[in-house]
Amino acid sequence: MKFTRNLKRNRRCFGLTGILLAFRELTTSDALGVSVFSRHMGRPIHLRLNTTDIAIYNQIFVLREYAFPIAIEPKVIVDAGANIGLSAVYYAQRFPAAKIYALEPERSRLL
């Protein structure tokens, strides 16, 4: 069940490469670091398998949960609880003139 869910999610995020990532997650329980091309960012990104990294990528870039309407362009964005920084990358793309402060107090979230 979990494998099927991850397979579908990973395919939505990364196409055929996502399918391969789902099989790699199935064969290891480690937080294995991988580099994968992001069509949403136009460049490779680094994620950890068997963590919440791909789920967060899916929420931000595929499901576009942060694409809410906003009346003004922000000058400053504070991302308190930045995890691995995907939301900061999204906001940098969406609001290129904004100054972004990304804070993550949990050491294990750092790559």
Secondary structure by P-SEA (a helix, b strand, c coil): caaaaaaaaaaaccaaaaaaaaaaaaaccccbbbbbbbccccbbbbbbcccaaaaaaaaccccccccccccccccccccccccccaaaaaaaaacccbbbbbbbccccccc
